[in-house]
Amino acid sequence: MSGHWVKADLPPQGLRLLALDGGGVRGLSPLLILEQLMERIDPVSPPKPCDYFDLIGGTSTGGLIALMLGRMRMSIEDAKAAYEELSPRIFTKQHHRWTMFGQVQGRFSHEELEKGVIDMLAKQGLHGETLLQDLSSPSCRT
């Protein structure tokens, strides 16, 4: 049953899921809330989200944060720093919302997001394909 969860695989306490919504430039808010939550779980030594949650997922900006916390196993502090560094780069609005052919253009540049993620991976000592690789570790899935 590779890749599928079955009841026998579940930890006794059940699955711990973290779902992060998008928010664009306001994406720092979930990290600040999560930081408080982790401190309440263990005030002396707050766990990294990847060490506490079984599954971390998100949409839009929340997906980017999920990759940082789950796949890259970043601490919340490191994810906040990376997000603050990426934000001005990836959330610079494009000049036009419509192309001259009447097609809708994205609000933000996907090329800058891709470059930003590749740079972030390099700073972590990881290759650009890392996010696509299957992890053999049964720890946090993203």
Buried (B, 14 or more C-beta within 10 A) or exposed (E): EEEEEEEEEEEEEEEEEBEBBBBEEEBBEBBEEBBEBBBEEEEEEBBBBBEBBBBBBBEEBBBBBBBBBBBBBBBBEBBBEBBEEBBEBBBEEEEEEEEEEEEEEEEBBEEBBEBBBBBBBEEBEBEEEBBEEEEEEEEBBB
